[in-house]
Amino acid sequence: MKKIIEMPRSKFLRVMCKKCKHQQIVFDKPSTVVKCLNCGAILLKPTGGKGEIVDAKVIKELS
């Protein structure tokens, strides 16, 4: 008997900071505020589900 395992609904995202153009990889369902590692701008805010993108642009969804 095979067990069926659901694919996760969450993903990692490659985002670019709108202020300094630095790229980094973030989780799309953050539990804390995600800041740019270069300039400290807030990129994502937690909302209880998918994060709210604040000062970033999504470049690519990683699987």
PyMOL commands that set and color helices and strands:
alter all, ss='L'
color gray80, all
select strands_A, chain A and resi 12-17+23-27+34-35+42-45+52-53+56-62
alter strands_A, ss='S'
color yellow, strands_A
deselect
rebuild
show_as cartoon
